[in-house]
Amino acid sequence: MVNAIGDYGRVGAAGHAGAFERLEQWGIRLAELVANADMGRDLLIRLEETKAIANAINYYGEAGVVGQAGAFERLEQWGSRLAGLAAGAGLSHDPEIRQLEAMIARVTIQHYRNAGMRGLAVEREWRKRLAHVAQRFPWNLEIAEHAKNMGLSVRDQERSGWPHGRVEPYPRPPKPTPPPPEPPSRGKRRRMIWPPSGV
């Protein structure tokens, strides 16, 4: 589904009739999939869903920049879908999903600017979203880089007097415990043969 939404989005942004309609059909299938209780709890599936949403938002943004009617409205609909996903139980703290949210927020801000919409409410709202993700995950270098590219690093926000408001950071997850070392082999030691055969 990620590839289908990406492929139809790319073709739709290039102006081919019917492509975005097919993208939306795949979007409905995706929504039906994650509506299943078991599927909706699967983090890998939700991550794939986030990637699909990111594809849709990006290509609607490209279409909007070149003047396709309704493209930015569709972008915002998918943006609302992303916001709901990122706020979901068990997902709001997930760094991979929020990294994707930060990436697509940066891309969307740039699309709006390329379309001459800098400073409008929709562009400001995406800046706020990126600013808040950066505050939530100050220890995540990838999110920090996306925010920095838009002048929204935590330091930039602090210097500007927190123009998008403050949110509490999430705690940094503990480092994974390394596996215990393998016990030494008790088998019979093999005698080294040198040089190896065939040399």
Secondary structure, DSSP 8 states (H G I E B T S, - for coil): -HHHHHHHHHHHHTT-TTHHHHHHHHHHHHHHHHHSHHHHT-HHHHHHHHHHHHHHHHHHHHHHHTT-TTHHHHHHHHHHHHHHHHTSTTTTT-HHHHHHHHHHHHHHHHHHHHTT-TTSHHHHHHHHHHHHHHHH-TT-HHHHHHHHHTT-SHHHHHHTT-TT----------------------S------SS-TT-
